[in-house]
Amino acid sequence: MKIVQFCKDCVAELRKVVWPSRDDVVSSVKVVVISTVFMALLLGFIDALFMAGVNLVF
């Protein structure tokens, strides 16, 4: 009986949730993808600099 009540409470709480609009989700995904690509390029550049420095030393 407690499981049934728990499920009813979960459904009631999920109905209270304000879900983001499609435009909000799309813009958030764009920000995440652009940020991820930028950080990957930045870290790749820094790694290349470190490798060049190590190759100069050794």
PQR file with spaces between the fields and no chain letter, atoms N, CA, C, O and H, PARSE charges and radii, in Angstrom:
ATOM       1  N    MET     1       0.824   -1.190    0.000 -0.4000 1.5000
ATOM       2  CA   MET     1       0.000    0.000    0.000 -0.0000 2.0000
ATOM       3  C    MET     1       0.873    1.262    0.000  0.5500 1.7000
ATOM       4  O    MET     1       0.508    2.268   -0.608 -0.5500 1.4000
ATOM       5  N    LYS     2       2.027    1.209    0.683 -0.4000 1.5000
ATOM       6  CA   LYS     2       2.905    2.369    0.719 -0.0000 2.0000
ATOM       7  C    LYS     2       3.515    2.651   -0.647  0.5500 1.7000
ATOM       8  O    LYS     2       3.757    3.806   -0.997 -0.5500 1.4000
ATOM       9  H    LYS     2       2.323    0.392    1.177  0.4000 1.0000
ATOM      10  N    ILE     3       3.760    1.602   -1.413 -0.4000 1.5000
ATOM      11  CA   ILE     3       4.340    1.777   -2.745 -0.0000 2.0000
ATOM      12  C    ILE     3       3.347    2.501   -3.654  0.5500 1.7000
ATOM      13  O    ILE     3       3.737    3.376   -4.427 -0.5500 1.4000
ATOM      14  H    ILE     3       3.563    0.664   -1.129  0.4000 1.0000
ATOM      15  N    VAL     4       2.080    2.145   -3.563 -0.4000 1.5000
ATOM      16  CA   VAL     4       1.056    2.802   -4.377 -0.0000 2.0000
ATOM      17  C    VAL     4       0.960    4.276   -4.003  0.5500 1.7000
ATOM      18  O    VAL     4       0.880    5.135   -4.881 -0.5500 1.4000
ATOM      19  H    VAL     4       1.763    1.435   -2.935  0.4000 1.0000
ATOM      20  N    GLN     5       0.968    4.570   -2.725 -0.4000 1.5000
ATOM      21  CA   GLN     5       0.908    5.963   -2.278 -0.0000 2.0000
ATOM      22  C    GLN     5       2.146    6.726   -2.741  0.5500 1.7000
ATOM      23  O    GLN     5       2.051    7.881   -3.156 -0.5500 1.4000
ATOM      24  H    GLN     5       1.033    3.872   -2.012  0.4000 1.0000
ATOM      25  N    PHE     6       3.299    6.080   -2.667 -0.4000 1.5000
ATOM      26  CA   PHE     6       4.537    6.709   -3.129 -0.0000 2.0000
ATOM      27  C    PHE     6       4.438    7.061   -4.613  0.5500 1.7000
ATOM      28  O    PHE     6       4.821    8.161   -5.011 -0.5500 1.4000
ATOM      29  H    PHE     6       3.376    5.142   -2.329  0.4000 1.0000
ATOM      30  N    CYS     7       3.936    6.150   -5.425 -0.4000 1.5000
ATOM      31  CA   CYS     7       3.794    6.402   -6.862 -0.0000 2.0000
ATOM      32  C    CYS     7       2.811    7.539   -7.122  0.5500 1.7000
ATOM      33  O    CYS     7       3.055    8.373   -7.994 -0.5500 1.4000
ATOM      34  H    CYS     7       3.625    5.257   -5.101  0.4000 1.0000
ATOM      35  N    LYS     8       1.718    7.587   -6.391 -0.4000 1.5000
ATOM      36  CA   LYS     8       0.751    8.676   -6.540 -0.0000 2.0000
ATOM      37  C    LYS     8       1.389   10.010   -6.164  0.5500 1.7000
ATOM      38  O    LYS     8       1.161   11.018   -6.833 -0.5500 1.4000
ATOM      39  H    LYS     8       1.520    6.910   -5.683  0.4000 1.0000
ATOM      40  N    ASP     9       2.180   10.022   -5.106 -0.4000 1.5000
ATOM      41  CA   ASP     9       2.857   11.245   -4.686 -0.0000 2.0000
ATOM      42  C    ASP     9       3.874   11.691   -5.734  0.5500 1.7000
ATOM      43  O    ASP     9       4.017   12.885   -6.000 -0.5500 1.4000
ATOM      44  H    ASP     9       2.365    9.204   -4.563  0.4000 1.0000
ATOM      45  N    CYS    10       4.573   10.735   -6.323 -0.4000 1.5000
ATOM      46  CA   CYS    10       5.548   11.064   -7.374 -0.0000 2.0000
ATOM      47  C    CYS    10       4.851   11.700   -8.570  0.5500 1.7000
ATOM      48  O    CYS    10       5.322   12.708   -9.098 -0.5500 1.4000
ATOM      49  H    CYS    10       4.457    9.765   -6.107  0.4000 1.0000
ATOM      50  N    VAL    11       3.751   11.130   -8.994 -0.4000 1.5000
ATOM      51  CA   VAL    11       3.006   11.685  -10.126 -0.0000 2.0000
ATOM      52  C    VAL    11       2.495   13.074   -9.791  0.5500 1.7000
ATOM      53  O    VAL    11       2.538   13.971  -10.633 -0.5500 1.4000
ATOM      54  H    VAL    11       3.368   10.312   -8.566  0.4000 1.0000
ATOM      55  N    ALA    12       2.012   13.263   -8.572 -0.4000 1.5000
ATOM      56  CA   ALA    12       1.521   14.580   -8.170 -0.0000 2.0000
ATOM      57  C    ALA    12       2.643   15.613   -8.183  0.5500 1.7000
ATOM      58  O    ALA    12       2.428   16.748   -8.610 -0.5500 1.4000
ATOM      59  H    ALA    12       1.977   12.534   -7.888  0.4000 1.0000
ATOM      60  N    GLU    13       3.826   15.242   -7.726 -0.4000 1.5000
ATOM      61  CA   GLU    13       4.957   16.170   -7.724 -0.0000 2.0000
ATOM      62  C    GLU    13       5.424   16.474   -9.140  0.5500 1.7000
ATOM      63  O    GLU    13       5.782   17.612   -9.443 -0.5500 1.4000
ATOM      64  H    GLU    13       4.000   14.320   -7.380  0.4000 1.0000
ATOM      65  N    LEU    14       5.425   15.474  -10.004 -0.4000 1.5000
ATOM      66  CA   LEU    14       5.859   15.695  -11.385 -0.0000 2.0000
ATOM      67  C    LEU    14       4.902   16.620  -12.136  0.5500 1.7000
ATOM      68  O    LEU    14       5.315   17.302  -13.074 -0.5500 1.4000
ATOM      69  H    LEU    14       5.134   14.549   -9.757  0.4000 1.0000
ATOM      70  N    ARG    15       3.651   16.650  -11.742 -0.4000 1.5000
ATOM      71  CA   ARG    15       2.698   17.574  -12.375 -0.0000 2.0000
ATOM      72  C    ARG    15       2.958   19.010  -11.961  0.5500 1.7000
ATOM      73  O    ARG    15       2.551   19.936  -12.664 -0.5500 1.4000
ATOM      74  H    ARG    15       3.315   16.096  -10.981  0.4000 1.0000
ATOM      75  N    LYS    16       3.629   19.214  -10.832 -0.4000 1.5000
ATOM      76  CA   LYS    16       3.950   20.560  -10.355 -0.0000 2.0000
ATOM      77  C    LYS    16       5.201   21.131  -11.029  0.5500 1.7000
ATOM      78  O    LYS    16       5.441   22.337  -10.979 -0.5500 1.4000
ATOM      79  H    LYS    16       3.959   18.462  -10.261  0.4000 1.0000
ATOM      80  N    VAL    17       5.987   20.268  -11.653 -0.4000 1.5000
ATOM      81  CA   VAL    17       7.246   20.694  -12.252 -0.0000 2.0000
ATOM      82  C    VAL    17       6.979   21.600  -13.445  0.5500 1.7000
ATOM      83  O    VAL    17       6.108   21.320  -14.268 -0.5500 1.4000
ATOM      84  H    VAL    17       5.792   19.288  -11.694  0.4000 1.0000
ATOM      85  N    VAL    18       7.733   22.682  -13.530 -0.4000 1.5000
ATOM      86  CA   VAL    18       7.659   23.570  -14.688 -0.0000 2.0000
ATOM      87  C    VAL    18       8.774   23.146  -15.638  0.5500 1.7000
ATOM      88  O    VAL    18       9.945   23.449  -15.412 -0.5500 1.4000
ATOM      89  H    VAL    18       8.441   22.910  -12.862  0.4000 1.0000
ATOM      90  N    TRP    19       8.401   22.448  -16.691 -0.4000 1.5000
ATOM      91  CA   TRP    19       9.378   21.932  -17.638 -0.0000 2.0000
ATOM      92  C    TRP    19       9.826   23.050  -18.569  0.5500 1.7000
ATOM      93  O    TRP    19       9.020   23.913  -18.918 -0.5500 1.4000
ATOM      94  H    TRP    19       7.449   22.201  -16.875  0.4000 1.0000
ATOM      95  N    PRO    20      11.097   23.055  -18.981 -0.5600 1.5000
ATOM      96  CA   PRO    20      11.574   24.105  -19.887  0.2800 2.0000
ATOM      97  C    PRO    20      10.957   23.943  -21.272  0.5500 1.7000
ATOM      98  O    PRO    20      10.588   22.844  -21.687 -0.5500 1.4000
ATOM      99  N    SER    21      10.856   25.062  -21.970 -0.4000 1.5000
ATOM     100  CA   SER    21      10.313   25.010  -23.323 -0.0000 2.0000
ATOM     101  C    SER    21      11.357   24.418  -24.271  0.5500 1.7000
ATOM     102  O    SER    21      12.529   24.271  -23.923 -0.5500 1.4000
ATOM     103  H    SER    21      11.155   25.954  -21.633  0.4000 1.0000
ATOM     104  N    ARG    22      10.905   24.091  -25.456 -0.4000 1.5000
ATOM     105  CA   ARG    22      11.817   23.511  -26.455 -0.0000 2.0000
ATOM     106  C    ARG    22      12.926   24.502  -26.802  0.5500 1.7000
ATOM     107  O    ARG    22      14.083   24.114  -26.959 -0.5500 1.4000
ATOM     108  H    ARG    22       9.954   24.210  -25.739  0.4000 1.0000
ATOM     109  N    ASP    23      12.571   25.776  -26.920 -0.4000 1.5000
ATOM     110  CA   ASP    23      13.573   26.800  -27.239 -0.0000 2.0000
ATOM     111  C    ASP    23      14.625   26.913  -26.149  0.5500 1.7000
ATOM     112  O    ASP    23      15.805   27.090  -26.449 -0.5500 1.4000
ATOM     113  H    ASP    23      11.631   26.092  -26.792  0.4000 1.0000
ATOM     114  N    ASP    24      14.215   26.814  -24.882 -0.4000 1.5000
ATOM     115  CA   ASP    24      15.164   26.863  -23.772 -0.0000 2.0000
ATOM     116  C    ASP    24      16.130   25.686  -23.823  0.5500 1.7000
ATOM     117  O    ASP    24      17.331   25.847  -23.606 -0.5500 1.4000
ATOM     118  H    ASP    24      13.256   26.670  -24.638  0.4000 1.0000
ATOM     119  N    VAL    25      15.603   24.516  -24.108 -0.4000 1.5000
ATOM     120  CA   VAL    25      16.439   23.317  -24.170 -0.0000 2.0000
ATOM     121  C    VAL    25      17.423   23.417  -25.337  0.5500 1.7000
ATOM     122  O    VAL    25      18.601   23.089  -25.191 -0.5500 1.4000
ATOM     123  H    VAL    25      14.627   24.385  -24.284  0.4000 1.0000
ATOM     124  N    VAL    26      16.938   23.869  -26.490 -0.4000 1.5000
ATOM     125  CA   VAL    26      17.808   23.981  -27.667 -0.0000 2.0000
ATOM     126  C    VAL    26      18.921   24.984  -27.402  0.5500 1.7000
ATOM     127  O    VAL    26      20.076   24.721  -27.736 -0.5500 1.4000
ATOM     128  H    VAL    26      15.981   24.135  -26.608  0.4000 1.0000
ATOM     129  N    SER    27      18.594   26.127  -26.810 -0.4000 1.5000
ATOM     130  CA   SER    27      19.636   27.123  -26.544 -0.0000 2.0000
ATOM     131  C    SER    27      20.632   26.612  -25.508  0.5500 1.7000
ATOM     132  O    SER    27      21.825   26.896  -25.617 -0.5500 1.4000
ATOM     133  H    SER    27      17.656   26.340  -26.539  0.4000 1.0000
ATOM     134  N    SER    28      20.176   25.876  -24.520 -0.4000 1.5000
ATOM     135  CA   SER    28      21.089   25.310  -23.523 -0.0000 2.0000
ATOM     136  C    SER    28      22.011   24.279  -24.151  0.5500 1.7000
ATOM     137  O    SER    28      23.197   24.228  -23.825 -0.5500 1.4000
ATOM     138  H    SER    28      19.207   25.646  -24.431  0.4000 1.0000
ATOM     139  N    VAL    29      21.485   23.466  -25.038 -0.4000 1.5000
ATOM     140  CA   VAL    29      22.304   22.459  -25.717 -0.0000 2.0000
ATOM     141  C    VAL    29      23.357   23.137  -26.580  0.5500 1.7000
ATOM     142  O    VAL    29      24.502   22.687  -26.630 -0.5500 1.4000
ATOM     143  H    VAL    29      20.522   23.507  -25.303  0.4000 1.0000
ATOM     144  N    LYS    30      22.979   24.218  -27.262 -0.4000 1.5000
ATOM     145  CA   LYS    30      23.947   24.955  -28.081 -0.0000 2.0000
ATOM     146  C    LYS    30      25.083   25.492  -27.226  0.5500 1.7000
ATOM     147  O    LYS    30      26.249   25.396  -27.609 -0.5500 1.4000
ATOM     148  H    LYS    30      22.049   24.584  -27.221  0.4000 1.0000
ATOM     149  N    VAL    31      24.752   26.053  -26.077 -0.4000 1.5000
ATOM     150  CA   VAL    31      25.786   26.594  -25.189 -0.0000 2.0000
ATOM     151  C    VAL    31      26.723   25.482  -24.732  0.5500 1.7000
ATOM     152  O    VAL    31      27.940   25.670  -24.712 -0.5500 1.4000
ATOM     153  H    VAL    31      23.805   26.130  -25.766  0.4000 1.0000
ATOM     154  N    VAL    32      26.179   24.343  -24.370 -0.4000 1.5000
ATOM     155  CA   VAL    32      27.003   23.230  -23.890 -0.0000 2.0000
ATOM     156  C    VAL    32      27.901   22.708  -25.005  0.5500 1.7000
ATOM     157  O    VAL    32      29.083   22.452  -24.773 -0.5500 1.4000
ATOM     158  H    VAL    32      25.191   24.191  -24.386  0.4000 1.0000
ATOM     159  N    VAL    33      27.365   22.546  -26.204 -0.4000 1.5000
ATOM     160  CA   VAL    33      28.165   22.014  -27.313 -0.0000 2.0000
ATOM     161  C    VAL    33      29.283   22.987  -27.679  0.5500 1.7000
ATOM     162  O    VAL    33      30.429   22.577  -27.861 -0.5500 1.4000
ATOM     163  H    VAL    33      26.406   22.753  -26.393  0.4000 1.0000
ATOM     164  N    ILE    34      28.953   24.273  -27.788 -0.4000 1.5000
ATOM     165  CA   ILE    34      29.970   25.264  -28.138 -0.0000 2.0000
ATOM     166  C    ILE    34      31.043   25.336  -27.051  0.5500 1.7000
ATOM     167  O    ILE    34      32.233   25.403  -27.357 -0.5500 1.4000
ATOM     168  H    ILE    34      28.022   24.606  -27.640  0.4000 1.0000
ATOM     169  N    SER    35      30.628   25.322  -25.790 -0.4000 1.5000
ATOM     170  CA   SER    35      31.595   25.363  -24.695 -0.0000 2.0000
ATOM     171  C    SER    35      32.498   24.132  -24.702  0.5500 1.7000
ATOM     172  O    SER    35      33.701   24.239  -24.464 -0.5500 1.4000
ATOM     173  H    SER    35      29.661   25.267  -25.541  0.4000 1.0000
ATOM     174  N    THR    36      31.928   22.986  -24.970 -0.4000 1.5000
ATOM     175  CA   THR    36      32.702   21.746  -24.997 -0.0000 2.0000
ATOM     176  C    THR    36      33.726   21.766  -26.132  0.5500 1.7000
ATOM     177  O    THR    36      34.883   21.397  -25.932 -0.5500 1.4000
ATOM     178  H    THR    36      30.951   22.899  -25.164  0.4000 1.0000
ATOM     179  N    VAL    37      33.305   22.192  -27.314 -0.4000 1.5000
ATOM     180  CA   VAL    37      34.224   22.256  -28.451 -0.0000 2.0000
ATOM     181  C    VAL    37      35.331   23.260  -28.166  0.5500 1.7000
ATOM     182  O    VAL    37      36.499   22.982  -28.440 -0.5500 1.4000
ATOM     183  H    VAL    37      32.365   22.492  -27.477  0.4000 1.0000
ATOM     184  N    PHE    38      34.988   24.419  -27.623 -0.4000 1.5000
ATOM     185  CA   PHE    38      35.985   25.433  -27.308 -0.0000 2.0000
ATOM     186  C    PHE    38      37.001   24.906  -26.299  0.5500 1.7000
ATOM     187  O    PHE    38      38.205   25.083  -26.486 -0.5500 1.4000
ATOM     188  H    PHE    38      34.039   24.645  -27.400  0.4000 1.0000
ATOM     189  N    MET    39      36.533   24.262  -25.237 -0.4000 1.5000
ATOM     190  CA   MET    39      37.450   23.735  -24.219 -0.0000 2.0000
ATOM     191  C    MET    39      38.328   22.625  -24.793  0.5500 1.7000
ATOM     192  O    MET    39      39.504   22.529  -24.444 -0.5500 1.4000
ATOM     193  H    MET    39      35.555   24.118  -25.085  0.4000 1.0000
ATOM     194  N    ALA    40      37.775   21.790  -25.666 -0.4000 1.5000
ATOM     195  CA   ALA    40      38.573   20.728  -26.292 -0.0000 2.0000
ATOM     196  C    ALA    40      39.678   21.328  -27.151  0.5500 1.7000
ATOM     197  O    ALA    40      40.818   20.864  -27.115 -0.5500 1.4000
ATOM     198  H    ALA    40      36.819   21.869  -25.950  0.4000 1.0000
ATOM     199  N    LEU    41      39.345   22.354  -27.918 -0.4000 1.5000
ATOM     200  CA   LEU    41      40.365   22.998  -28.749 -0.0000 2.0000
ATOM     201  C    LEU    41      41.422   23.682  -27.883  0.5500 1.7000
ATOM     202  O    LEU    41      42.615   23.589  -28.172 -0.5500 1.4000
ATOM     203  H    LEU    41      38.420   22.732  -27.947  0.4000 1.0000
ATOM     204  N    LEU    42      40.996   24.359  -26.838 -0.4000 1.5000
ATOM     205  CA   LEU    42      41.938   25.033  -25.945 -0.0000 2.0000
ATOM     206  C    LEU    42      42.878   24.036  -25.276  0.5500 1.7000
ATOM     207  O    LEU    42      44.090   24.248  -25.239 -0.5500 1.4000
ATOM     208  H    LEU    42      40.027   24.435  -26.603  0.4000 1.0000
ATOM     209  N    LEU    43      42.321   22.955  -24.750 -0.4000 1.5000
ATOM     210  CA   LEU    43      43.156   21.948  -24.099 -0.0000 2.0000
ATOM     211  C    LEU    43      44.075   21.245  -25.101  0.5500 1.7000
ATOM     212  O    LEU    43      45.208   20.901  -24.764 -0.5500 1.4000
ATOM     213  H    LEU    43      41.336   22.783  -24.780  0.4000 1.0000
ATOM     214  N    GLY    44      43.600   21.031  -26.323 -0.4000 1.5000
ATOM     215  CA   GLY    44      44.450   20.446  -27.356 -0.0000 2.0000
ATOM     216  C    GLY    44      45.612   21.361  -27.696  0.5500 1.7000
ATOM     217  O    GLY    44      46.735   20.893  -27.881 -0.5500 1.4000
ATOM     218  H    GLY    44      42.679   21.310  -26.597  0.4000 1.0000
ATOM     219  N    PHE    45      45.355   22.661  -27.781 -0.4000 1.5000
ATOM     220  CA   PHE    45      46.414   23.624  -28.052 -0.0000 2.0000
ATOM     221  C    PHE    45      47.434   23.657  -26.915  0.5500 1.7000
ATOM     222  O    PHE    45      48.640   23.663  -27.159 -0.5500 1.4000
ATOM     223  H    PHE    45      44.442   23.041  -27.631  0.4000 1.0000
ATOM     224  N    ILE    46      46.954   23.677  -25.684 -0.4000 1.5000
ATOM     225  CA   ILE    46      47.861   23.679  -24.527 -0.0000 2.0000
ATOM     226  C    ILE    46      48.687   22.395  -24.503  0.5500 1.7000
ATOM     227  O    ILE    46      49.882   22.427  -24.211 -0.5500 1.4000
ATOM     228  H    ILE    46      45.974   23.671  -25.485  0.4000 1.0000
ATOM     229  N    ASP    47      48.058   21.278  -24.808 -0.4000 1.5000
ATOM     230  CA   ASP    47      48.772   20.002  -24.850 -0.0000 2.0000
ATOM     231  C    ASP    47      49.854   20.027  -25.931  0.5500 1.7000
ATOM     232  O    ASP    47      50.964   19.540  -25.716 -0.5500 1.4000
ATOM     233  H    ASP    47      47.087   21.251  -25.045  0.4000 1.0000
ATOM     234  N    ALA    48      49.528   20.593  -27.083 -0.4000 1.5000
ATOM     235  CA   ALA    48      50.517   20.683  -28.161 -0.0000 2.0000
ATOM     236  C    ALA    48      51.693   21.558  -27.736  0.5500 1.7000
ATOM     237  O    ALA    48      52.840   21.248  -28.055 -0.5500 1.4000
ATOM     238  H    ALA    48      48.627   20.989  -27.257  0.4000 1.0000
ATOM     239  N    LEU    49      51.420   22.646  -27.023 -0.4000 1.5000
ATOM     240  CA   LEU    49      52.498   23.498  -26.519 -0.0000 2.0000
ATOM     241  C    LEU    49      53.394   22.747  -25.537  0.5500 1.7000
ATOM     242  O    LEU    49      54.619   22.834  -25.611 -0.5500 1.4000
ATOM     243  H    LEU    49      50.488   22.898  -26.764  0.4000 1.0000
ATOM     244  N    PHE    50      52.778   22.015  -24.627 -0.4000 1.5000
ATOM     245  CA   PHE    50      53.561   21.240  -23.660 -0.0000 2.0000
ATOM     246  C    PHE    50      54.399   20.175  -24.358  0.5500 1.7000
ATOM     247  O    PHE    50      55.558   19.963  -24.001 -0.5500 1.4000
ATOM     248  H    PHE    50      51.783   21.944  -24.567  0.4000 1.0000
ATOM     249  N    MET    51      53.821   19.511  -25.345 -0.4000 1.5000
ATOM     250  CA   MET    51      54.567   18.481  -26.078 -0.0000 2.0000
ATOM     251  C    MET    51      55.738   19.102  -26.833  0.5500 1.7000
ATOM     252  O    MET    51      56.821   18.520  -26.885 -0.5500 1.4000
ATOM     253  H    MET    51      52.880   19.683  -25.635  0.4000 1.0000
ATOM     254  N    ALA    52      55.529   20.272  -27.414 -0.4000 1.5000
ATOM     255  CA   ALA    52      56.621   20.947  -28.111 -0.0000 2.0000
ATOM     256  C    ALA    52      57.714   21.327  -27.112  0.5500 1.7000
ATOM     257  O    ALA    52      58.899   21.205  -27.420 -0.5500 1.4000
ATOM     258  H    ALA    52      54.649   20.745  -27.372  0.4000 1.0000
ATOM     259  N    GLY    53      57.331   21.781  -25.931 -0.4000 1.5000
ATOM     260  CA   GLY    53      58.301   22.122  -24.904 -0.0000 2.0000
ATOM     261  C    GLY    53      59.080   20.920  -24.443  0.5500 1.7000
ATOM     262  O    GLY    53      60.296   21.000  -24.268 -0.5500 1.4000
ATOM     263  H    GLY    53      56.368   21.880  -25.680  0.4000 1.0000
ATOM     264  N    VAL    54      58.404   19.801  -24.243 -0.4000 1.5000
ATOM     265  CA   VAL    54      59.082   18.567  -23.823 -0.0000 2.0000
ATOM     266  C    VAL    54      60.031   18.089  -24.907  0.5500 1.7000
ATOM     267  O    VAL    54      61.137   17.639  -24.610 -0.5500 1.4000
ATOM     268  H    VAL    54      57.417   19.736  -24.385  0.4000 1.0000
ATOM     269  N    ASN    55      59.609   18.184  -26.162 -0.4000 1.5000
ATOM     270  CA   ASN    55      60.480   17.754  -27.270 -0.0000 2.0000
ATOM     271  C    ASN    55      61.719   18.651  -27.378  0.5500 1.7000
ATOM     272  O    ASN    55      62.784   18.182  -27.779 -0.5500 1.4000
ATOM     273  H    ASN    55      58.710   18.550  -26.403  0.4000 1.0000
ATOM     274  N    LEU    56      61.591   19.915  -27.031 -0.4000 1.5000
ATOM     275  CA   LEU    56      62.757   20.804  -27.051 -0.0000 2.0000
ATOM     276  C    LEU    56      63.750   20.443  -25.955  0.5500 1.7000
ATOM     277  O    LEU    56      64.962   20.508  -26.159 -0.5500 1.4000
ATOM     278  H    LEU    56      60.725   20.296  -26.706  0.4000 1.0000
ATOM     279  N    VAL    57      63.226   20.059  -24.779 -0.4000 1.5000
ATOM     280  CA   VAL    57      64.081   19.732  -23.652 -0.0000 2.0000
ATOM     281  C    VAL    57      64.764   18.387  -23.853  0.5500 1.7000
ATOM     282  O    VAL    57      65.951   18.242  -23.561 -0.5500 1.4000
ATOM     283  H    VAL    57      62.241   20.007  -24.613  0.4000 1.0000
ATOM     284  N    PHE    58      64.030   17.416  -24.344 -0.4000 1.5000
ATOM     285  CA   PHE    58      64.592   16.077  -24.498 -0.0000 2.0000
ATOM     286  C    PHE    58      64.891   15.856  -25.946  0.5500 1.7000
ATOM     287  O    PHE    58      65.375   14.788  -26.320 -0.5500 1.4000
ATOM     288  H    PHE    58      63.066   17.533  -24.581  0.4000 1.0000
